[in-house]
Protein backbone atom coordinates (compact mmCIF):
# COMPACT_ATOMS: atom_id res chain seq x y z
CA UNK A 1 0.00 0.00 0.00
CA UNK A 2 1.35 3.40 -0.90
CA UNK A 3 1.91 5.37 2.27
CA UNK A 4 0.52 8.57 0.90
CA UNK A 5 -2.32 8.27 -1.59
CA UNK A 6 -3.96 11.17 -3.31
CA UNK A 7 -6.46 11.18 -0.50
CA UNK A 8 -7.49 14.81 -0.14
CA UNK A 9 -9.17 16.74 -2.87
CA UNK A 10 -8.77 20.47 -3.24
CA UNK A 11 -6.57 20.90 -0.15
CA UNK A 12 -2.92 21.71 0.47
CA UNK A 13 -1.94 20.03 3.76
CA UNK A 14 0.63 22.05 5.65
CA UNK A 15 -0.14 25.28 3.77
CA UNK A 16 -3.43 26.42 5.30
CA UNK A 17 -2.59 29.64 7.21
CA UNK A 18 -5.24 28.81 9.83
CA UNK A 19 -3.89 25.35 10.61
CA UNK A 20 -2.29 26.15 13.97
CA UNK A 21 -5.27 28.16 15.21
CA UNK A 22 -7.58 25.36 14.07
CA UNK A 23 -5.39 22.83 15.86
CA UNK A 24 -5.53 24.76 19.13
CA UNK A 25 -9.32 24.99 18.91
CA UNK A 26 -9.73 21.25 18.34
CA UNK A 27 -7.50 20.57 21.33
CA UNK A 28 -10.06 22.33 23.52
CA UNK A 29 -12.54 19.59 22.68
CA UNK A 30 -9.95 16.91 23.28
CA UNK A 31 -9.06 18.46 26.63
CA UNK A 32 -12.67 18.37 27.85
CA UNK A 33 -13.17 14.78 26.68
CA UNK A 34 -10.20 13.42 28.63
CA UNK A 35 -10.76 15.71 31.61
CA UNK A 36 -14.14 14.04 32.04
CA UNK A 37 -12.49 10.64 32.41
CA UNK A 38 -10.88 11.58 35.73
CA UNK A 39 -12.71 14.68 37.00
CA UNK A 40 -15.74 12.67 38.06
CA UNK A 41 -13.77 10.32 40.34
CA UNK A 42 -13.67 12.90 43.15
CA UNK A 43 -17.37 13.72 42.69
CA UNK A 44 -18.68 10.31 43.76
CA UNK A 45 -19.48 11.26 47.40
CA UNK A 46 -21.17 14.47 46.24
CA UNK A 47 -23.32 12.56 43.71
CA UNK A 48 -24.30 10.01 46.36
CA UNK A 49 -25.29 12.82 48.72
CA UNK A 50 -27.07 14.98 46.16
CA UNK A 51 -29.10 12.20 44.52
CA UNK A 52 -29.33 9.84 47.52
CA UNK A 53 -27.73 7.16 45.35
CA UNK A 54 -26.01 3.89 46.15
CA UNK A 55 -22.30 3.32 45.57
CA UNK A 56 -23.01 0.63 42.94
CA UNK A 57 -25.33 2.98 41.06
CA UNK A 58 -22.82 5.82 41.04
CA UNK A 59 -20.21 3.36 39.73
CA UNK A 60 -21.97 3.52 36.37
CA UNK A 61 -21.49 7.30 36.30
CA UNK A 62 -17.75 6.69 36.62
CA UNK A 63 -17.33 3.59 34.45
CA UNK A 64 -20.08 4.11 31.87
CA UNK A 65 -18.28 7.05 30.26
CA UNK A 66 -14.99 5.28 29.42
CA UNK A 67 -16.96 2.19 28.37
CA UNK A 68 -18.99 4.05 25.74
CA UNK A 69 -15.96 6.16 24.85
CA UNK A 70 -14.03 3.02 23.95
CA UNK A 71 -16.94 1.56 21.97
CA UNK A 72 -17.40 4.72 19.86
CA UNK A 73 -13.79 5.37 18.80
CA UNK A 74 -13.58 3.20 15.68
CA UNK A 75 -17.09 4.10 14.48
CA UNK A 76 -16.29 7.80 14.99
CA UNK A 77 -13.06 7.44 13.06
CA UNK A 78 -14.78 5.68 10.15
CA UNK A 79 -17.50 8.34 9.99
CA UNK A 80 -14.85 11.07 9.92
CA UNK A 81 -13.00 9.31 7.09
CA UNK A 82 -16.21 8.96 5.11
CA UNK A 83 -18.01 12.27 5.67
CA UNK A 84 -15.28 14.70 6.69
CA UNK A 85 -13.55 15.25 9.99
CA UNK A 86 -14.61 18.88 10.36
CA UNK A 87 -18.26 17.95 10.04
CA UNK A 88 -17.98 15.05 12.49
CA UNK A 89 -16.00 17.15 14.97
CA UNK A 90 -18.67 19.85 15.05
CA UNK A 91 -21.51 17.32 15.36
CA UNK A 92 -19.74 15.36 18.12
CA UNK A 93 -18.73 18.47 20.06
CA UNK A 94 -22.34 19.70 19.92
CA UNK A 95 -23.45 16.35 21.32
CA UNK A 96 -20.83 16.55 24.05
CA UNK A 97 -22.02 20.00 25.14
CA UNK A 98 -25.69 18.93 25.16
CA UNK A 99 -25.04 15.73 27.12
CA UNK A 100 -22.81 17.59 29.59
CA UNK A 101 -25.65 20.02 30.26
CA UNK A 102 -28.07 17.10 30.63
CA UNK A 103 -25.75 15.38 33.11
CA UNK A 104 -25.35 18.53 35.17
CA UNK A 105 -29.10 19.09 35.30
CA UNK A 106 -30.09 15.44 35.86
CA UNK A 107 -32.78 15.14 38.57
CA UNK A 108 -32.16 11.43 39.17
CA UNK A 109 -29.35 8.90 39.04
CA UNK A 110 -30.97 7.07 36.11
CA UNK A 111 -31.01 10.18 33.92
CA UNK A 112 -27.48 11.04 35.01
CA UNK A 113 -26.23 7.60 33.93
CA UNK A 114 -28.02 7.89 30.56
CA UNK A 115 -26.52 11.35 29.98
CA UNK A 116 -23.10 10.07 30.99
CA UNK A 117 -23.30 7.14 28.54
CA UNK A 118 -24.29 9.45 25.69
CA UNK A 119 -21.53 11.85 26.70
CA UNK A 120 -19.06 8.96 26.33
CA UNK A 121 -20.30 8.28 22.79
CA UNK A 122 -19.84 11.95 21.86
CA UNK A 123 -16.35 11.94 23.37
CA UNK A 124 -15.46 8.80 21.44
CA UNK A 125 -16.52 10.52 18.21
CA UNK A 126 -14.45 13.65 18.97
CA UNK A 127 -11.11 11.99 19.68
CA UNK A 128 -10.33 10.33 16.32
CA UNK A 129 -11.21 13.57 14.52
CA UNK A 130 -8.44 15.32 16.47
CA UNK A 131 -5.83 12.82 15.34
CA UNK A 132 -7.20 12.70 11.80
CA UNK A 133 -7.15 16.49 11.48
CA UNK A 134 -3.47 16.49 12.44
CA UNK A 135 -2.85 14.01 9.61
CA UNK A 136 -4.80 16.26 7.25
CA UNK A 137 -3.42 19.67 8.23
CA UNK A 138 0.27 19.00 8.89
CA UNK A 139 3.24 17.36 7.25
CA UNK A 140 6.80 16.54 8.27
CA UNK A 141 8.33 18.15 11.34
CA UNK A 142 5.20 20.30 11.85
CA UNK A 143 3.16 17.15 12.32
CA UNK A 144 5.52 15.88 15.00
CA UNK A 145 5.25 19.22 16.83
CA UNK A 146 1.45 19.05 16.62
CA UNK A 147 1.45 15.54 18.06
CA UNK A 148 3.78 16.77 20.81
CA UNK A 149 1.36 19.52 21.77
CA UNK A 150 -1.48 16.98 21.63
CA UNK A 151 0.50 14.81 24.05
CA UNK A 152 0.87 17.71 26.47
CA UNK A 153 -2.90 18.25 26.29
CA UNK A 154 -3.57 14.57 26.98
CA UNK A 155 -1.20 14.44 29.95
CA UNK A 156 -2.43 17.64 31.57
CA UNK A 157 -6.16 17.02 31.02
CA UNK A 158 -6.02 13.51 32.48
CA UNK A 159 -3.87 14.43 35.48
CA UNK A 160 -5.59 17.67 36.52
CA UNK A 161 -9.08 16.15 36.51
CA UNK A 162 -9.11 15.31 40.24
CA UNK A 163 -7.73 18.76 41.11
CA UNK A 164 -10.32 20.61 39.02
CA UNK A 165 -13.10 18.39 40.36
CA UNK A 166 -12.01 18.99 43.94
CA UNK A 167 -11.93 22.75 43.41
CA UNK A 168 -15.39 22.82 41.82
CA UNK A 169 -16.98 20.71 44.53
CA UNK A 170 -15.22 22.70 47.24
CA UNK A 171 -16.36 25.97 45.69
CA UNK A 172 -20.00 25.06 45.04
CA UNK A 173 -20.63 22.88 48.07
CA UNK A 174 -21.06 19.17 48.66
CA UNK A 175 -24.76 18.51 47.84
CA UNK A 176 -24.80 20.04 44.33
CA UNK A 177 -21.14 20.68 43.63
CA UNK A 178 -20.99 17.56 41.44
CA UNK A 179 -23.26 19.24 38.89
CA UNK A 180 -20.55 21.76 38.03
CA UNK A 181 -18.17 18.93 37.20
CA UNK A 182 -20.34 18.49 34.09
CA UNK A 183 -21.71 22.00 33.60
CA UNK A 184 -18.22 23.49 33.30
CA UNK A 185 -18.08 21.89 29.83
CA UNK A 186 -20.99 23.96 28.53
CA UNK A 187 -19.46 27.46 28.20
CA UNK A 188 -16.09 26.01 27.16
CA UNK A 189 -17.74 23.77 24.60
CA UNK A 190 -19.90 26.52 23.10
CA UNK A 191 -16.85 28.76 22.68
CA UNK A 192 -14.90 25.90 21.08
CA UNK A 193 -17.82 25.23 18.71
CA UNK A 194 -17.96 28.83 17.51
CA UNK A 195 -14.21 29.01 16.93
CA UNK A 196 -14.05 25.57 15.27
CA UNK A 197 -16.82 26.48 12.84
CA UNK A 198 -14.76 29.50 11.77
CA UNK A 199 -11.23 28.07 11.78
CA UNK A 200 -11.21 24.34 11.04
CA UNK A 201 -10.72 23.93 7.27
CA UNK A 202 -13.01 21.95 5.02
CA UNK A 203 -10.88 19.11 3.66
CA UNK A 204 -13.06 17.11 1.32
CA UNK A 205 -12.52 13.44 0.71
CA UNK A 206 -11.42 12.56 -2.79
CA UNK A 207 -12.75 9.27 -4.09
CA UNK A 208 -13.04 7.69 -0.65
CA UNK A 209 -16.05 5.45 -0.08
CA UNK A 210 -18.86 6.86 2.00
CA UNK A 211 -20.60 3.51 2.50
CA UNK A 212 -20.78 2.60 6.19
CA UNK A 213 -20.40 -1.05 7.16
CA UNK A 214 -23.02 -1.20 9.90
CA UNK A 215 -22.65 -4.95 10.43
CA UNK A 216 -18.89 -4.54 10.88
CA UNK A 217 -19.35 -1.72 13.38
CA UNK A 218 -21.79 -3.86 15.40
CA UNK A 219 -19.49 -6.91 15.39
CA UNK A 220 -16.46 -4.89 16.48
CA UNK A 221 -18.52 -3.03 19.08
CA UNK A 222 -19.72 -6.32 20.60
CA UNK A 223 -16.14 -7.62 20.71
CA UNK A 224 -14.90 -4.49 22.49
CA UNK A 225 -17.92 -4.53 24.83
CA UNK A 226 -17.17 -8.14 25.75
CA UNK A 227 -13.70 -7.11 26.94
CA UNK A 228 -14.46 -3.74 28.52
CA UNK A 229 -17.71 -4.40 30.40
CA UNK A 230 -16.37 -7.06 32.81
CA UNK A 231 -13.24 -5.00 33.39
CA UNK A 232 -14.89 -1.64 34.10
CA UNK A 233 -17.23 -3.45 36.50
CA UNK A 234 -14.37 -5.29 38.22
CA UNK A 235 -14.72 -3.26 41.43
CA UNK A 236 -18.33 -4.47 41.64
CA UNK A 237 -17.54 -8.15 40.99
CA UNK A 238 -17.71 -7.85 37.22
CA UNK A 239 -14.85 -10.24 36.49
CA UNK A 240 -16.40 -13.06 38.50
CA UNK A 241 -19.91 -12.46 37.17
CA UNK A 242 -19.12 -11.62 33.53
CA UNK A 243 -16.03 -13.74 32.80
CA UNK A 244 -17.97 -15.57 30.09
CA UNK A 245 -17.99 -12.39 28.01
CA UNK A 246 -14.28 -12.74 27.21
CA UNK A 247 -14.62 -15.88 25.04
CA UNK A 248 -17.78 -14.41 23.50
CA UNK A 249 -15.74 -11.31 22.62
CA UNK A 250 -13.20 -13.57 20.90
CA UNK A 251 -15.95 -15.10 18.78
CA UNK A 252 -17.24 -11.67 17.74
CA UNK A 253 -13.70 -10.52 16.93
CA UNK A 254 -13.11 -13.54 14.71
CA UNK A 255 -16.44 -12.92 12.98
CA UNK A 256 -15.48 -9.27 12.50
CA UNK A 257 -12.16 -10.16 10.85
CA UNK A 258 -13.81 -12.67 8.50
CA UNK A 259 -16.50 -10.11 7.62
CA UNK A 260 -13.91 -7.43 6.87
CA UNK A 261 -11.97 -9.80 4.60
CA UNK A 262 -15.17 -10.69 2.77
CA UNK A 263 -16.05 -7.04 2.18
CA UNK A 264 -12.54 -6.25 0.96
CA UNK A 265 -12.63 -9.25 -1.40
CA UNK A 266 -15.87 -7.98 -2.95
CA UNK A 267 -14.59 -4.41 -3.29
CA UNK A 268 -16.85 -2.92 -0.59
CA UNK A 269 -15.59 -0.50 2.05
CA UNK A 270 -14.78 -2.20 5.38
CA UNK A 271 -14.84 -0.58 8.79
CA UNK A 272 -11.17 -1.47 9.16
CA UNK A 273 -8.86 -2.01 6.21
CA UNK A 274 -6.89 -4.98 7.57
CA UNK A 275 -3.89 -3.92 5.52
CA UNK A 276 -3.26 -1.40 8.29
CA UNK A 277 -1.76 -4.29 10.28
CA UNK A 278 0.04 -6.06 7.44
CA UNK A 279 1.25 -3.38 5.02
CA UNK A 280 1.44 -0.04 6.89
CA UNK A 281 4.96 0.06 8.32
CA UNK A 282 5.09 0.53 12.10
CA UNK A 283 1.34 0.60 12.74
CA UNK A 284 0.99 -2.86 14.30
CA UNK A 285 4.06 -2.50 16.53
CA UNK A 286 3.06 0.99 17.69
CA UNK A 287 -0.48 -0.12 18.47
CA UNK A 288 0.68 -3.00 20.67
CA UNK A 289 3.23 -0.78 22.41
CA UNK A 290 0.56 1.83 23.17
CA UNK A 291 -1.88 -0.73 24.57
CA UNK A 292 0.75 -2.26 26.88
CA UNK A 293 1.94 1.14 28.09
CA UNK A 294 -1.61 2.27 28.87
CA UNK A 295 -2.12 -0.92 30.86
CA UNK A 296 0.85 0.07 33.02
CA UNK A 297 0.43 3.80 33.48
CA UNK A 298 -3.36 4.20 33.59
CA UNK A 299 -4.00 1.89 36.52
CA UNK A 300 -1.61 3.62 38.90
CA UNK A 301 -3.92 6.63 39.23
CA UNK A 302 -6.68 4.56 40.81
CA UNK A 303 -4.06 2.96 43.05
CA UNK A 304 -2.70 6.36 44.12
CA UNK A 305 -6.22 7.67 44.75
CA UNK A 306 -7.08 4.68 46.94
CA UNK A 307 -3.75 4.77 48.75
CA UNK A 308 -3.61 8.46 49.58
CA UNK A 309 -7.31 8.85 50.41
CA UNK A 310 -8.10 5.53 52.10
CA UNK A 311 -4.76 4.42 53.55
CA UNK A 312 -3.15 7.79 54.28
CA UNK A 313 -6.38 9.75 54.87
CA UNK A 314 -5.77 12.72 52.56
CA UNK A 315 -8.66 14.65 51.00
CA UNK A 316 -9.49 14.33 47.31
CA UNK A 317 -8.11 17.81 46.65
CA UNK A 318 -4.81 17.17 48.45
CA UNK A 319 -4.48 13.83 46.67
CA UNK A 320 -4.92 15.61 43.36
CA UNK A 321 -2.24 18.12 44.31
CA UNK A 322 0.17 15.32 45.23
CA UNK A 323 -0.29 13.88 41.74
CA UNK A 324 0.05 17.26 40.00
CA UNK A 325 3.84 16.92 39.37
CA UNK A 326 3.07 14.13 36.93
CA UNK A 327 0.80 16.49 35.00
CA UNK A 328 3.43 19.22 35.02
CA UNK A 329 6.03 16.79 33.72
CA UNK A 330 3.68 15.84 30.91
CA UNK A 331 4.28 19.14 29.15
CA UNK A 332 7.56 17.56 28.02
CA UNK A 333 5.42 16.17 25.18
CA UNK A 334 5.75 19.54 23.43
CA UNK A 335 9.57 19.27 23.49
CA UNK A 336 9.43 15.61 22.50
CA UNK A 337 7.37 16.59 19.46
CA UNK A 338 10.01 19.11 18.39
CA UNK A 339 12.83 16.55 18.41
CA UNK A 340 10.82 13.56 17.21
CA UNK A 341 11.62 14.09 13.52
CA UNK A 342 15.32 13.98 14.42
CA UNK A 343 15.48 11.14 16.94
CA UNK A 344 12.48 8.97 16.03
CA UNK A 345 11.87 5.92 18.22
CA UNK A 346 14.73 6.90 20.56
CA UNK A 347 12.33 9.47 22.07
CA UNK A 348 9.88 6.81 23.26
CA UNK A 349 12.73 4.59 24.50
CA UNK A 350 14.01 7.47 26.65
CA UNK A 351 10.50 8.32 27.86
CA UNK A 352 9.67 4.75 28.87
CA UNK A 353 12.98 4.53 30.73
CA UNK A 354 12.13 7.63 32.78
CA UNK A 355 8.64 6.33 33.57
CA UNK A 356 10.18 3.06 34.75
CA UNK A 357 12.65 4.84 37.04
CA UNK A 358 10.01 7.22 38.41
CA UNK A 359 7.44 4.52 39.24
CA UNK A 360 10.11 2.21 40.68
CA UNK A 361 11.21 5.04 43.00
CA UNK A 362 7.59 5.54 44.14
CA UNK A 363 7.32 1.82 44.96
CA UNK A 364 10.61 1.92 46.88
CA UNK A 365 9.48 4.96 48.88
CA UNK A 366 6.25 3.13 49.74
CA UNK A 367 8.31 0.23 51.13
CA UNK A 368 10.89 2.13 53.21
CA UNK A 369 8.82 5.04 54.58
CA UNK A 370 5.70 5.12 56.80
CA UNK A 371 2.48 5.92 54.96
CA UNK A 372 2.12 9.42 56.40
CA UNK A 373 5.48 10.48 54.92
CA UNK A 374 5.06 9.07 51.42
CA UNK A 375 3.19 12.03 49.88
CA UNK A 376 6.05 14.48 50.27
CA UNK A 377 8.71 12.10 48.99
CA UNK A 378 6.93 10.94 45.81
CA UNK A 379 6.65 14.42 44.28
CA UNK A 380 9.99 14.31 42.44
CA UNK A 381 9.65 10.68 41.21
CA UNK A 382 6.18 11.54 39.89
CA UNK A 383 7.61 14.59 38.11
CA UNK A 384 10.28 12.36 36.57
CA UNK A 385 7.66 9.82 35.48
CA UNK A 386 5.54 12.64 34.05
CA UNK A 387 8.45 13.94 31.99
CA UNK A 388 8.94 10.43 30.65
CA UNK A 389 5.25 9.95 30.02
CA UNK A 390 5.15 13.10 27.92
CA UNK A 391 7.73 11.49 25.64
CA UNK A 392 5.70 8.30 25.18
CA UNK A 393 2.03 8.71 24.26
CA UNK A 394 2.05 11.42 21.60
CA UNK A 395 5.44 10.45 20.07
CA UNK A 396 4.32 6.83 19.82
CA UNK A 397 1.06 7.96 18.22
CA UNK A 398 2.94 10.09 15.72
CA UNK A 399 5.36 7.30 14.82
CA UNK A 400 2.53 4.77 14.58
CA UNK A 401 0.53 7.03 12.26
CA UNK A 402 3.46 8.20 10.10
CA UNK A 403 2.78 5.87 7.17
CA UNK A 404 -1.03 5.82 7.48
CA UNK A 405 -2.77 7.33 4.41
CA UNK A 406 -4.93 10.32 5.32
CA UNK A 407 -8.02 8.59 3.92
CA UNK A 408 -7.64 6.01 6.72
CA UNK A 409 -6.45 8.40 9.44
CA UNK A 410 -9.72 8.47 11.36
CA UNK A 411 -10.32 4.75 11.64
CA UNK A 412 -6.63 4.04 12.31
CA UNK A 413 -6.68 6.64 15.11
CA UNK A 414 -9.86 5.08 16.49
CA UNK A 415 -8.31 1.61 16.46
CA UNK A 416 -5.13 2.86 18.10
CA UNK A 417 -7.06 4.52 20.90
CA UNK A 418 -9.44 1.57 21.30
CA UNK A 419 -6.39 -0.57 22.03
CA UNK A 420 -5.25 2.03 24.54
CA UNK A 421 -8.66 2.07 26.24
CA UNK A 422 -8.70 -1.73 26.49
CA UNK A 423 -5.15 -1.70 27.85
CA UNK A 424 -6.09 0.99 30.38
CA UNK A 425 -9.15 -0.94 31.55
CA UNK A 426 -7.28 -4.23 31.91
CA UNK A 427 -4.36 -2.54 33.64
CA UNK A 428 -6.61 -0.69 36.07
CA UNK A 429 -8.40 -3.89 37.05
CA UNK A 430 -5.09 -5.75 37.48
CA UNK A 431 -3.39 -3.04 39.54
CA UNK A 432 -6.47 -2.51 41.72
CA UNK A 433 -6.57 -6.24 42.48
CA UNK A 434 -2.88 -6.24 43.38
CA UNK A 435 -3.36 -3.15 45.55
CA UNK A 436 -6.18 -4.75 47.55
CA UNK A 437 -4.17 -7.94 47.95
CA UNK A 438 -0.64 -6.66 48.57
CA UNK A 439 -0.64 -2.86 48.90
CA UNK A 440 0.60 0.15 46.95
CA UNK A 441 4.28 -0.79 46.43
CA UNK A 442 3.44 -4.18 44.93
CA UNK A 443 0.81 -2.63 42.68
CA UNK A 444 3.16 0.06 41.40
CA UNK A 445 5.87 -2.56 40.80
CA UNK A 446 3.32 -4.42 38.68
CA UNK A 447 2.90 -1.21 36.67
CA UNK A 448 6.70 -1.02 36.32
CA UNK A 449 6.67 -4.53 34.87
CA UNK A 450 4.12 -3.55 32.22
CA UNK A 451 6.06 -0.40 31.33
CA UNK A 452 9.20 -2.54 30.96
CA UNK A 453 7.34 -4.73 28.46
CA UNK A 454 6.46 -1.58 26.48
CA UNK A 455 10.12 -0.53 26.69
CA UNK A 456 11.22 -3.89 25.30
CA UNK A 457 8.78 -3.49 22.41
CA UNK A 458 10.13 0.00 21.68
CA UNK A 459 13.73 -1.26 21.71
CA UNK A 460 12.77 -4.12 19.40
CA UNK A 461 11.13 -1.70 16.97
CA UNK A 462 14.23 0.47 17.12
CA UNK A 463 16.48 -2.50 16.34
CA UNK A 464 14.28 -3.75 13.50
CA UNK A 465 14.05 -0.36 11.77
CA UNK A 466 16.66 1.92 13.35
CA UNK A 467 16.36 4.65 10.74
CA UNK A 468 12.83 4.19 9.42
CA UNK A 469 11.08 6.65 11.76
CA UNK A 470 13.59 9.45 11.17
CA UNK A 471 13.70 9.00 7.41
CA UNK A 472 9.90 8.90 7.17
CA UNK A 473 9.66 12.34 8.78
CA UNK A 474 12.27 13.79 6.46
CA UNK A 475 10.59 12.38 3.37
CA UNK A 476 7.18 13.71 4.41
CA UNK A 477 8.45 17.16 5.29
N, C-alpha and C positions, 0 to 999 in steps of 0.2 A: 504494500500500500504506500502510495506516495505520501510523504509526511505533510506536505502542504498543497492541498488541492486548490483549484480555483473555486473557493467555497463562498466567497462574499461578493455579491454583485453591487456595483456602483459605490464601493467604499474604498478608502485608502487607509488601511490600518496603520497606526503610528503617525498619521499626518493630521488628524482632526485636532484643531487648536483647542477644542473644549475637552479633550480626553482626560486631562488630569482633574479638572473640576468635576467632570462626570464621574470619574473614579471615586473621588472623595464623597460625593453624594451617595453613591451606591454603598459605600462602606458604612454609612449611617444606618441603612437597613440591616446590613450584616451585623453591626454592633448590637442593635436591639434584639435581633434573633438569638444571638449567643448569650447576651446578658440574661435573657429570660430562662435559659437553662439553669443558671445557678442562683439568680436573684430570689427565686421563690423558696429556696431551701430554708432561709431564715424566717419566712413568713408563716410557716406551718402552725406554730402556736397561736398566732394572731387569727389565722383562718379558723382554727378550731374554736377559738373564743368567740369570734364574730358571727359564725354560722352555726355554733353549737354542734360541730361535726366530730365524728369519730376519727381516730388516727388512721384507720384503714381506708376510710373514705377520702381523707385529705391526701393519702398516698397517691391517688390517681391524679390529683392536681400536679404533683411533683413529677410522677413517672409518665403520665399520659402525653405530656408535651414532647419529650425526647422520643417516645415510641412513635407517634405520628410524624414527627420530624424525620425520623429515619425511614419510615415507609414512603414518604413523599419525595425524597431526593431524586431518585432515578426518573420518576414520572415527570417531575418538574423540569429536570434537565432535558428530557426528550421533547417536552412541549416547547421549551425555549429554542431548541434546535430547529423545530418544525415551524413555529409561528413567530419567532423573533424574540430575542432576549429582552429588549426594551419593553415590549408589550407585556411579556410575562412578569417582568420585574414590577411594573406599575400595577398590574392586576393583583399580584401576590402581596405587594406592600399595602395596597388598599384593604385587602382581606385581613392582613395582620393588624392594621389600625382598628378596623371594625371589631375583630374578635378580642383585641385587647380592651377596648371600651366595654364590650359585653362581659368580659371576665371581671373587670373592675366594678361593674354595676350589678353583678349577679346577686339575686336575692336568696338563692339557695345553693347548697353544695352541688346538686345535680346540674343546675344550669352553669355553675362555675366549671365543672368538669367538662361539659359539652363545649363551652367556649374555649377551654384550654386545649382540648383535642383539635378543634378547628384552627386554633392559633398555631399549633404544631404543624398542621398541613400547610398553612400559609408560609411559615418559616422554612419548611422544607422546599417550597417552591422558590423562595427568594435566593437561597444559598447557591444553587448551581448557576443562577443567572450572574451572580457576582464573579464567579470564576470564569464563566463563559465570556463575559464582557471584557475581562482582562485579555483573554485570548484574541478577542475581536479587535480591541482598541490599541494594543501595544505589540511591539516586536522587539527582539534582541534584548539588549541590556535594560531598556525601559521596562520590558515585561518583568524581568527579575526584580527590579526596584518596586514595581507595583505589587508583586507577590510578597515582597518583604514588608511593605506597608500593610498589606492584608494580614500578614502574620502578626504584626504588632497589634492590629485591631482584634484579632482572634484571642491573643493572649490576654490583653487588657480587659476585654469585655467579659471573658469567662472568669477571670480572677477577681474582678472588682464587684461581681454580682452580689456576694454576701455583704460587702461593705455598703453598697448603695441600698440594698434591701434593709439593712439594719438602720441606716440613717433615715430612710423614709418611714419605717415603722416607729422609730423613736420620735420623729418629728410630728407625725399625725396621730400617734396614740395607738395603743394595743388593740382595741376592739375593731376599728376600721382602718388601721394603718395598712393592712395587707392590700386593700383596694388600690392604693397608690403605687404598689409594686407593678400593677398592670396599667393603670391610668397614665403613668408617666410616659408610656409609649405613644399616647395619642397626639399631643402637641409636637413631639419630635417626629413622629411618622408623617403627620400632615405637612410639616415643613419639608421633610425629605421628598415627599410626593411632588410638591410644587416645583422644587428645584430639579428633581429627576426628569419631570415632564419637559422642562426647558433645556436641560443640558445633555442628557443621555442621547447619543446619536442613533438615528434609525439605520441599522445595518441589515439590509434585506438579504434573505437567503437566496442563493442562486437557483440551481436546479434541484435543491434538496427536497426529499419527499416530505409531504405534510400529512401522509397517512399515519394514524396512530394505532398501534398494535394494542388494543384494549386487552385481549386475552393474555398477551405477554406481560403487560403491566400487572394484571391480577395474579398471574402465576408467581411473578417475582415478589409481589407484595405479600402473598401468602407465605412464601419461603422466608422472607425477612421477618414477618410477624411471628412465625414459628420459632425463630431464634430469639427475638427481642422480648416477646411477652413474658416468657418464664423468667428471663433475666431481670427485667425491670421490676418484676413482682417478687424478686428473691427475698427481700426483707419481710414479705408477708407470706412466706412459704411457697412462693411460686415454683421454685425448682423441684420441690417434692411433689407438688400437685400437678404441674404441667410438664413434667419431664418428657412425656410422650410426644410433645410438640416438636422436639428436636428431630427425631426420625421422619416425622411427617414433613417437616421443613425440607429435609433432604430429598424426599420424593418430589415435592413441588419444584425444588431447584433443578433436579434432573429433568422434569417435564418442561421447565422453562428453557433449558439449554436445547433440548430436542426441538422444541417449538421454534426457537430462534434460528436454528440450523435449517429447519424446513422453510421458514419464510425467506431466508437468504437464498436458498436453492431455487425458489420460485420467483426470485427477483422482487419480492415485497419488502418494505422497510421494516426491520426488526426494532424492538425497543433498544436492544444492545447489539451492536455489531461485534460479534465475537472475535473479529480480527484485532480488536483492541488488545487482547491478551496474547495473541500469537504473532502479530506483525508490527505493532507499534512499539518501537524500541524503548525499553525502560518502564513502560506502563505497568506491566504485571509486577515487576520487582518493587517499584515504588508504592504500589497499592498494598502489597503484603507488608512492607516496612511500616507504612502509615498505620495499618490496622494493629500491628503488634505494639507500636509505640503508644497508640491511644489506649490500648489495654493496660499498659504500665503507668502512664502518667495521669489518666483521667480518674482512676479509682482512688488515688491518694488523697484527693480533696474531700471525699466522704470520710475517709479514715481520719484525716486531720480534724474535720468538723466534729466527729464523734469523740476523738481523743481530747481535744481542747475544751469542748463544752461539757461532755459527760464525765470524763476522767479527771480533768484538771479543774473544771468548774468555771471556765471563762464565759462571758456573755457572747452572743452571736456577733455583735459589733466588734468586740475585742478580738475574737477569733478571726474575723475578716481582716482586721488590721495586722495580725500576726502573719497572715498569708499574703499580704500586700507586696512584700519584696519580690515574690515570684512574678507578680504582674508587672512590677517596675522593670525587672530583668527582661521581661518579654519584649520590650521595645527594641531589644537587640535585633529583632527580625528586620527592622528597617536597614540596619547596617549589613546584615547578612544578605539582604536582597541586592545591595550595591556591589558586593564582592562575588556574588554567586556566578556571574558570567565569567569570572576569572578563575575561580577555584572549584566550581562544580560540586561534585559529591563530597569533596573534602569538607565543605561547610557543614553538612549534616553529620559527618563522622565526628567533627570537633564538637558540635552541639550535643550529640548523644553522649559523648564522653563527659561533658560538663554536667549533664543531667544525672548521669550515673554517680559521679563524685558527690554532687550536692545531696541527692537522696540517700546515698550511703552514709554521709556525714550526719544527716537527720536521724537515721536509724541508730547510729553509734551514740549520739547524744541521748536518745531515748533509753539506751541501755545503761549508760554510766551516770546519768544525772537523775535526781528525783523529779517527779512529774511537775511539781510547782516551779521548777527552774528551767524547764525545757523551752518554753515560749521565747525567752530572751536569747537563748543560744542558737535557735534554729534560723534566726533572721538572715544571717549571712549565707548559710548553706542553701536556703530557699532562693536568695538572690542569685547565687551561682547557678542553681538549677534553672531558674527563670531565664537567665542569659543563654544557657544552653538550649532551653526549650524554644526560645525565639529563633534559633538557628536550625530548628528541625522541621516544624510543621509546614510553614510557607515555603522554605527552600525545597523540601521534599515534594510538595505539591507542584512547584514550578518545574522541577526536574522530571517529575512523572508526566506532566502535561506537555513537555517541550515538543514532542513529535506528534501530538494529537492534532489531526486536522480540525480547523475551526468549525466545520459542519458537524463534528461530533463532540465539540467541547462541552456542551451542556450535559449530555448523558454520561460522558466520561467523568466529569466533575461530580455528578450525582452518584455514580458508582464508587468513585474514590471516597467520597464522604460517607456513603452507606457502610463501606468497610470500616471506616473510622468509628462510626456510631456503634456498629456491632462490637468492635474491639473495645470501645469504651464501656459498653454495657457488660460484656463478659468480664473485663478487668475489674470493674466496680464490684460486681458480685463476688468475684474471687477474693479481692483484697478485703472486702467487708467480712467475708467468712473467716479469713485468716485473722483479722483484727479481733473478732469476737472470740476466737479460739485461743489466740496466742499473744494478742496485744499489738500496739502500734509498731514497735521496732521490727517484729517479724513480718508484719504486713508491708511495711515500706521496703524491707529487703526483698520481698516477693516482687514488688514493683521494680526494684533494681534489676532483678533477674530478667524481667520482661524487656526492660530498656536495653539490657545487654544483648538479648536476642536481636532487637532492632539494630543495635550497633554492629553485630556480626553480619546482618543482612546488608547494611550500608557498606561495610568493608568488602564484602563479596562483590557487590555491584561495582565498587571502585576498582577491584582487581580484574573483573571481567572486562570492563570498558573504561580504562583509566582516563582516556581523553575524550570520550564520547560526549559527556555533558558539556564540557567547555567548548568543544568544537561546534556543537549544535547551536549554542548561543551566538557564536561568532558568525556562523552561516546565516542565522535568522536575523541578524542585526540590520 
